[in-house]
Amino acid sequence: MMADTNAPLIRIAHEAGYADYKAFYLAFKKATGCSPHQYKLLHSSRSR
């Protein structure tokens, strides 16, 4: 979902159940090995 949406990352964090972006950022980076922004750039269908 995240790779193919134009929604701001703060909105994605909220929709994923995180009250603040920093908590989402840290959990996302731990799970994927990259920041949400980096992930979006690497996995976006526009970059393929």
PDB file of N, H, CA, C and O in Angstrom:
ATOM      1  N   MET A   1       0.817  -1.197   0.000  1.00  0.00           N
ATOM      2  CA  MET A   1       0.000   0.000   0.000  1.00  0.00           C
ATOM      3  C   MET A   1       0.855   1.253   0.000  1.00  0.00           C
ATOM      4  O   MET A   1       0.612   2.169  -0.785  1.00  0.00           O
ATOM      5  N   MET A   2       1.843   1.303   0.863  1.00  0.00           N
ATOM      6  H   MET A   2       2.040   0.558   1.501  1.00  0.00           H
ATOM      7  CA  MET A   2       2.601   2.525   1.020  1.00  0.00           C
ATOM      8  C   MET A   2       3.345   2.923  -0.244  1.00  0.00           C
ATOM      9  O   MET A   2       3.449   4.111  -0.552  1.00  0.00           O
ATOM     10  N   ALA A   3       3.853   1.968  -0.963  1.00  0.00           N
ATOM     11  H   ALA A   3       3.769   1.004  -0.713  1.00  0.00           H
ATOM     12  CA  ALA A   3       4.655   2.280  -2.142  1.00  0.00           C
ATOM     13  C   ALA A   3       3.840   2.924  -3.256  1.00  0.00           C
ATOM     14  O   ALA A   3       4.385   3.680  -4.060  1.00  0.00           O
ATOM     15  N   ASP A   4       2.554   2.636  -3.315  1.00  0.00           N
ATOM     16  H   ASP A   4       2.112   2.022  -2.662  1.00  0.00           H
ATOM     17  CA  ASP A   4       1.743   3.108  -4.426  1.00  0.00           C
ATOM     18  C   ASP A   4       0.691   4.138  -4.039  1.00  0.00           C
ATOM     19  O   ASP A   4      -0.341   4.243  -4.702  1.00  0.00           O
ATOM     20  N   THR A   5       0.932   4.888  -2.991  1.00  0.00           N
ATOM     21  H   THR A   5       1.771   4.802  -2.452  1.00  0.00           H
ATOM     22  CA  THR A   5      -0.009   5.923  -2.589  1.00  0.00           C
ATOM     23  C   THR A   5       0.678   7.277  -2.552  1.00  0.00           C
ATOM     24  O   THR A   5       1.888   7.370  -2.351  1.00  0.00           O
ATOM     25  N   ASN A   6      -0.100   8.307  -2.746  1.00  0.00           N
ATOM     26  H   ASN A   6      -1.083   8.231  -2.909  1.00  0.00           H
ATOM     27  CA  ASN A   6       0.418   9.666  -2.635  1.00  0.00           C
ATOM     28  C   ASN A   6       0.126  10.249  -1.259  1.00  0.00           C
ATOM     29  O   ASN A   6       0.428  11.414  -0.998  1.00  0.00           O
ATOM     30  N   ALA A   7      -0.457   9.448  -0.385  1.00  0.00           N
ATOM     31  H   ALA A   7      -0.702   8.502  -0.597  1.00  0.00           H
ATOM     32  CA  ALA A   7      -0.781   9.926   0.961  1.00  0.00           C
ATOM     33  C   ALA A   7       0.493  10.282   1.705  1.00  0.00           C
ATOM     34  O   ALA A   7       1.509   9.602   1.565  1.00  0.00           O
ATOM     35  N   PRO A   8       0.441  11.343   2.493  1.00  0.00           N
ATOM     36  CA  PRO A   8       1.610  11.703   3.301  1.00  0.00           C
ATOM     37  C   PRO A   8       1.948  10.587   4.290  1.00  0.00           C
ATOM     38  O   PRO A   8       1.059   9.885   4.771  1.00  0.00           O
ATOM     39  N   LEU A   9       3.210  10.434   4.581  1.00  0.00           N
ATOM     40  H   LEU A   9       3.932  11.004   4.190  1.00  0.00           H
ATOM     41  CA  LEU A   9       3.646   9.375   5.482  1.00  0.00           C
ATOM     42  C   LEU A   9       3.026   9.521   6.868  1.00  0.00           C
ATOM     43  O   LEU A   9       2.763   8.517   7.529  1.00  0.00           O
ATOM     44  N   ILE A  10       2.793  10.725   7.312  1.00  0.00           N
ATOM     45  H   ILE A  10       3.007  11.541   6.775  1.00  0.00           H
ATOM     46  CA  ILE A  10       2.163  10.930   8.623  1.00  0.00           C
ATOM     47  C   ILE A  10       0.758  10.347   8.635  1.00  0.00           C
ATOM     48  O   ILE A  10       0.319   9.814   9.653  1.00  0.00           O
ATOM     49  N   ARG A  11       0.049  10.442   7.519  1.00  0.00           N
ATOM     50  H   ARG A  11       0.405  10.876   6.692  1.00  0.00           H
ATOM     51  CA  ARG A  11      -1.299   9.871   7.427  1.00  0.00           C
ATOM     52  C   ARG A  11      -1.233   8.345   7.425  1.00  0.00           C
ATOM     53  O   ARG A  11      -2.052   7.680   8.059  1.00  0.00           O
ATOM     54  N   ILE A  12      -0.257   7.798   6.712  1.00  0.00           N
ATOM     55  H   ILE A  12       0.409   8.338   6.197  1.00  0.00           H
ATOM     56  CA  ILE A  12      -0.078   6.342   6.683  1.00  0.00           C
ATOM     57  C   ILE A  12       0.229   5.833   8.091  1.00  0.00           C
ATOM     58  O   ILE A  12      -0.295   4.804   8.516  1.00  0.00           O
ATOM     59  N   ALA A  13       1.086   6.564   8.809  1.00  0.00           N
ATOM     60  H   ALA A  13       1.512   7.400   8.464  1.00  0.00           H
ATOM     61  CA  ALA A  13       1.419   6.182  10.182  1.00  0.00           C
ATOM     62  C   ALA A  13       0.158   6.159  11.044  1.00  0.00           C
ATOM     63  O   ALA A  13      -0.059   5.217  11.806  1.00  0.00           O
ATOM     64  N   HIS A  14      -0.662   7.182  10.926  1.00  0.00           N
ATOM     65  H   HIS A  14      -0.486   7.948  10.307  1.00  0.00           H
ATOM     66  CA  HIS A  14      -1.897   7.255  11.709  1.00  0.00           C
ATOM     67  C   HIS A  14      -2.840   6.105  11.336  1.00  0.00           C
ATOM     68  O   HIS A  14      -3.426   5.477  12.218  1.00  0.00           O
ATOM     69  N   GLU A  15      -2.987   5.833  10.056  1.00  0.00           N
ATOM     70  H   GLU A  15      -2.511   6.343   9.340  1.00  0.00           H
ATOM     71  CA  GLU A  15      -3.871   4.755   9.603  1.00  0.00           C
ATOM     72  C   GLU A  15      -3.359   3.381  10.037  1.00  0.00           C
ATOM     73  O   GLU A  15      -4.135   2.436  10.174  1.00  0.00           O
ATOM     74  N   ALA A  16      -2.046   3.282  10.250  1.00  0.00           N
ATOM     75  H   ALA A  16      -1.415   4.050  10.138  1.00  0.00           H
ATOM     76  CA  ALA A  16      -1.465   2.025  10.722  1.00  0.00           C
ATOM     77  C   ALA A  16      -1.576   1.880  12.237  1.00  0.00           C
ATOM     78  O   ALA A  16      -1.169   0.865  12.802  1.00  0.00           O
ATOM     79  N   GLY A  17      -2.129   2.898  12.888  1.00  0.00           N
ATOM     80  H   GLY A  17      -2.460   3.723  12.429  1.00  0.00           H
ATOM     81  CA  GLY A  17      -2.361   2.807  14.318  1.00  0.00           C
ATOM     82  C   GLY A  17      -1.338   3.490  15.197  1.00  0.00           C
ATOM     83  O   GLY A  17      -1.364   3.325  16.416  1.00  0.00           O
ATOM     84  N   TYR A  18      -0.439   4.254  14.605  1.00  0.00           N
ATOM     85  H   TYR A  18      -0.417   4.388  13.614  1.00  0.00           H
ATOM     86  CA  TYR A  18       0.581   4.955  15.378  1.00  0.00           C
ATOM     87  C   TYR A  18       0.102   6.364  15.713  1.00  0.00           C
ATOM     88  O   TYR A  18      -0.390   7.086  14.846  1.00  0.00           O
ATOM     89  N   ALA A  19       0.250   6.747  16.977  1.00  0.00           N
ATOM     90  H   ALA A  19       0.650   6.160  17.682  1.00  0.00           H
ATOM     91  CA  ALA A  19      -0.180   8.069  17.425  1.00  0.00           C
ATOM     92  C   ALA A  19       0.782   9.158  16.955  1.00  0.00           C
ATOM     93  O   ALA A  19       0.378  10.299  16.727  1.00  0.00           O
ATOM     94  N   ASP A  20       2.049   8.799  16.813  1.00  0.00           N
ATOM     95  H   ASP A  20       2.377   7.873  16.999  1.00  0.00           H
ATOM     96  CA  ASP A  20       2.991   9.795  16.316  1.00  0.00           C
ATOM     97  C   ASP A  20       3.908   9.191  15.256  1.00  0.00           C
ATOM     98  O   ASP A  20       4.137   7.983  15.217  1.00  0.00           O
ATOM     99  N   TYR A  21       4.412  10.050  14.420  1.00  0.00           N
ATOM    100  H   TYR A  21       4.226  11.032  14.452  1.00  0.00           H
ATOM    101  CA  TYR A  21       5.211   9.619  13.280  1.00  0.00           C
ATOM    102  C   TYR A  21       6.528   8.997  13.711  1.00  0.00           C
ATOM    103  O   TYR A  21       6.997   8.050  13.080  1.00  0.00           O
ATOM    104  N   LYS A  22       7.133   9.511  14.773  1.00  0.00           N
ATOM    105  H   LYS A  22       6.752  10.281  15.286  1.00  0.00           H
ATOM    106  CA  LYS A  22       8.435   9.001  15.205  1.00  0.00           C
ATOM    107  C   LYS A  22       8.365   7.518  15.581  1.00  0.00           C
ATOM    108  O   LYS A  22       9.263   6.745  15.245  1.00  0.00           O
ATOM    109  N   ALA A  23       7.297   7.128  16.275  1.00  0.00           N
ATOM    110  H   ALA A  23       6.568   7.755  16.548  1.00  0.00           H
ATOM    111  CA  ALA A  23       7.131   5.718  16.649  1.00  0.00           C
ATOM    112  C   ALA A  23       6.979   4.856  15.391  1.00  0.00           C
ATOM    113  O   ALA A  23       7.566   3.778  15.296  1.00  0.00           O
ATOM    114  N   PHE A  24       6.200   5.333  14.444  1.00  0.00           N
ATOM    115  H   PHE A  24       5.723   6.209  14.521  1.00  0.00           H
ATOM    116  CA  PHE A  24       6.026   4.618  13.175  1.00  0.00           C
ATOM    117  C   PHE A  24       7.361   4.502  12.441  1.00  0.00           C
ATOM    118  O   PHE A  24       7.728   3.428  11.966  1.00  0.00           O
ATOM    119  N   TYR A  25       8.075   5.610  12.356  1.00  0.00           N
ATOM    120  H   TYR A  25       7.776   6.483  12.742  1.00  0.00           H
ATOM    121  CA  TYR A  25       9.361   5.646  11.669  1.00  0.00           C
ATOM    122  C   TYR A  25      10.324   4.609  12.255  1.00  0.00           C
ATOM    123  O   TYR A  25      10.936   3.838  11.516  1.00  0.00           O
ATOM    124  N   LEU A  26      10.452   4.595  13.562  1.00  0.00           N
ATOM    125  H   LEU A  26       9.954   5.221  14.162  1.00  0.00           H
ATOM    126  CA  LEU A  26      11.381   3.669  14.212  1.00  0.00           C
ATOM    127  C   LEU A  26      10.979   2.213  14.008  1.00  0.00           C
ATOM    128  O   LEU A  26      11.827   1.366  13.727  1.00  0.00           O
ATOM    129  N   ALA A  27       9.693   1.920  14.148  1.00  0.00           N
ATOM    130  H   ALA A  27       9.004   2.608  14.376  1.00  0.00           H
ATOM    131  CA  ALA A  27       9.216   0.552  13.947  1.00  0.00           C
ATOM    132  C   ALA A  27       9.380   0.129  12.488  1.00  0.00           C
ATOM    133  O   ALA A  27       9.764  -1.006  12.205  1.00  0.00           O
ATOM    134  N   PHE A  28       9.092   1.034  11.574  1.00  0.00           N
ATOM    135  H   PHE A  28       8.780   1.956  11.803  1.00  0.00           H
ATOM    136  CA  PHE A  28       9.204   0.730  10.148  1.00  0.00           C
ATOM    137  C   PHE A  28      10.653   0.457   9.774  1.00  0.00           C
ATOM    138  O   PHE A  28      10.951  -0.509   9.070  1.00  0.00           O
ATOM    139  N   LYS A  29      11.555   1.315  10.248  1.00  0.00           N
ATOM    140  H   LYS A  29      11.313   2.099  10.820  1.00  0.00           H
ATOM    141  CA  LYS A  29      12.973   1.141   9.928  1.00  0.00           C
ATOM    142  C   LYS A  29      13.523  -0.157  10.507  1.00  0.00           C
ATOM    143  O   LYS A  29      14.336  -0.826   9.869  1.00  0.00           O
ATOM    144  N   LYS A  30      13.090  -0.514  11.700  1.00  0.00           N
ATOM    145  H   LYS A  30      12.429   0.029  12.218  1.00  0.00           H
ATOM    146  CA  LYS A  30      13.529  -1.765  12.315  1.00  0.00           C
ATOM    147  C   LYS A  30      13.022  -2.969  11.511  1.00  0.00           C
ATOM    148  O   LYS A  30      13.744  -3.951  11.339  1.00  0.00           O
ATOM    149  N   ALA A  31      11.801  -2.890  11.028  1.00  0.00           N
ATOM    150  H   ALA A  31      11.215  -2.093  11.168  1.00  0.00           H
ATOM    151  CA  ALA A  31      11.200  -4.013  10.299  1.00  0.00           C
ATOM    152  C   ALA A  31      11.713  -4.156   8.872  1.00  0.00           C
ATOM    153  O   ALA A  31      11.827  -5.271   8.364  1.00  0.00           O
ATOM    154  N   THR A  32      12.027  -3.031   8.218  1.00  0.00           N
ATOM    155  H   THR A  32      11.935  -2.125   8.631  1.00  0.00           H
ATOM    156  CA  THR A  32      12.390  -3.088   6.799  1.00  0.00           C
ATOM    157  C   THR A  32      13.855  -2.794   6.510  1.00  0.00           C
ATOM    158  O   THR A  32      14.362  -3.144   5.445  1.00  0.00           O
ATOM    159  N   GLY A  33      14.532  -2.154   7.451  1.00  0.00           N
ATOM    160  H   GLY A  33      14.120  -1.869   8.316  1.00  0.00           H
ATOM    161  CA  GLY A  33      15.923  -1.794   7.231  1.00  0.00           C
ATOM    162  C   GLY A  33      16.110  -0.471   6.513  1.00  0.00           C
ATOM    163  O   GLY A  33      17.239  -0.074   6.226  1.00  0.00           O
ATOM    164  N   CYS A  34      15.012   0.214   6.220  1.00  0.00           N
ATOM    165  H   CYS A  34      14.094  -0.109   6.453  1.00  0.00           H
ATOM    166  CA  CYS A  34      15.120   1.536   5.591  1.00  0.00           C
ATOM    167  C   CYS A  34      14.007   2.431   6.106  1.00  0.00           C
ATOM    168  O   CYS A  34      13.027   1.960   6.684  1.00  0.00           O
ATOM    169  N   SER A  35      14.169   3.715   5.890  1.00  0.00           N
ATOM    170  H   SER A  35      14.964   4.098   5.421  1.00  0.00           H
ATOM    171  CA  SER A  35      13.142   4.656   6.336  1.00  0.00           C
ATOM    172  C   SER A  35      11.901   4.527   5.459  1.00  0.00           C
ATOM    173  O   SER A  35      11.973   3.998   4.350  1.00  0.00           O
ATOM    174  N   PRO A  36      10.772   5.005   5.951  1.00  0.00           N
ATOM    175  CA  PRO A  36       9.569   4.965   5.120  1.00  0.00           C
ATOM    176  C   PRO A  36       9.750   5.686   3.786  1.00  0.00           C
ATOM    177  O   PRO A  36       9.275   5.220   2.750  1.00  0.00           O
ATOM    178  N   HIS A  37      10.434   6.816   3.819  1.00  0.00           N
ATOM    179  H   HIS A  37      10.820   7.195   4.661  1.00  0.00           H
ATOM    180  CA  HIS A  37      10.673   7.563   2.580  1.00  0.00           C
ATOM    181  C   HIS A  37      11.543   6.759   1.609  1.00  0.00           C
ATOM    182  O   HIS A  37      11.238   6.681   0.419  1.00  0.00           O
ATOM    183  N   GLN A  38      12.615   6.168   2.115  1.00  0.00           N
ATOM    184  H   GLN A  38      12.862   6.232   3.082  1.00  0.00           H
ATOM    185  CA  GLN A  38      13.486   5.350   1.268  1.00  0.00           C
ATOM    186  C   GLN A  38      12.709   4.174   0.683  1.00  0.00           C
ATOM    187  O   GLN A  38      12.853   3.854  -0.497  1.00  0.00           O
ATOM    188  N   TYR A  39      11.890   3.535   1.507  1.00  0.00           N
ATOM    189  H   TYR A  39      11.773   3.795   2.465  1.00  0.00           H
ATOM    190  CA  TYR A  39      11.084   2.403   1.052  1.00  0.00           C
ATOM    191  C   TYR A  39      10.158   2.831  -0.076  1.00  0.00           C
ATOM    192  O   TYR A  39      10.035   2.150  -1.094  1.00  0.00           O
ATOM    193  N   LYS A  40       9.518   3.959   0.122  1.00  0.00           N
ATOM    194  H   LYS A  40       9.618   4.513   0.948  1.00  0.00           H
ATOM    195  CA  LYS A  40       8.582   4.465  -0.883  1.00  0.00           C
ATOM    196  C   LYS A  40       9.310   4.725  -2.209  1.00  0.00           C
ATOM    197  O   LYS A  40       8.800   4.396  -3.281  1.00  0.00           O
ATOM    198  N   LEU A  41      10.487   5.310  -2.123  1.00  0.00           N
ATOM    199  H   LEU A  41      10.901   5.577  -1.253  1.00  0.00           H
ATOM    200  CA  LEU A  41      11.265   5.572  -3.340  1.00  0.00           C
ATOM    201  C   LEU A  41      11.711   4.283  -4.029  1.00  0.00           C
ATOM    202  O   LEU A  41      11.662   4.188  -5.255  1.00  0.00           O
ATOM    203  N   LEU A  42      12.139   3.304  -3.260  1.00  0.00           N
ATOM    204  H   LEU A  42      12.179   3.381  -2.263  1.00  0.00           H
ATOM    205  CA  LEU A  42      12.636   2.044  -3.810  1.00  0.00           C
ATOM    206  C   LEU A  42      11.549   1.148  -4.365  1.00  0.00           C
ATOM    207  O   LEU A  42      11.786   0.417  -5.327  1.00  0.00           O
ATOM    208  N   HIS A  43      10.355   1.188  -3.779  1.00  0.00           N
ATOM    209  H   HIS A  43      10.162   1.782  -2.998  1.00  0.00           H
ATOM    210  CA  HIS A  43       9.301   0.251  -4.135  1.00  0.00           C
ATOM    211  C   HIS A  43       8.120   0.852  -4.892  1.00  0.00           C
ATOM    212  O   HIS A  43       7.136   0.165  -5.165  1.00  0.00           O
ATOM    213  N   SER A  44       8.219   2.094  -5.218  1.00  0.00           N
ATOM    214  H   SER A  44       9.018   2.653  -4.996  1.00  0.00           H
ATOM    215  CA  SER A  44       7.142   2.761  -5.932  1.00  0.00           C
ATOM    216  C   SER A  44       7.026   2.183  -7.349  1.00  0.00           C
ATOM    217  O   SER A  44       8.033   1.940  -8.014  1.00  0.00           O
ATOM    218  N   SER A  45       5.803   1.970  -7.792  1.00  0.00           N
ATOM    219  H   SER A  45       4.985   2.168  -7.252  1.00  0.00           H
ATOM    220  CA  SER A  45       5.603   1.445  -9.153  1.00  0.00           C
ATOM    221  C   SER A  45       6.083   2.451 -10.192  1.00  0.00           C
ATOM    222  O   SER A  45       6.374   2.090 -11.333  1.00  0.00           O
ATOM    223  N   ARG A  46       6.163   3.712  -9.787  1.00  0.00           N
ATOM    224  H   ARG A  46       5.927   4.005  -8.861  1.00  0.00           H
ATOM    225  CA  ARG A  46       6.674   4.741 -10.712  1.00  0.00           C
ATOM    226  C   ARG A  46       8.173   4.621 -10.935  1.00  0.00           C
ATOM    227  O   ARG A  46       8.686   5.099 -11.947  1.00  0.00           O
ATOM    228  N   SER A  47       8.893   3.982  -9.997  1.00  0.00           N
ATOM    229  H   SER A  47       8.476   3.593  -9.175  1.00  0.00           H
ATOM    230  CA  SER A  47      10.337   3.858 -10.148  1.00  0.00           C
ATOM    231  C   SER A  47      10.737   2.564 -10.848  1.00  0.00           C
ATOM    232  O   SER A  47      11.927   2.301 -11.024  1.00  0.00           O
ATOM    233  N   ARG A  48       9.772   1.765 -11.244  1.00  0.00           N
ATOM    234  H   ARG A  48       8.806   1.979 -11.101  1.00  0.00           H
ATOM    235  CA  ARG A  48      10.070   0.485 -11.898  1.00  0.00           C
ATOM    236  C   ARG A  48      10.187   0.640 -13.376  1.00  0.00           C
ATOM    237  O   ARG A  48      10.434  -0.338 -14.081  1.00  0.00           O
TER     238      ARG A  48
END
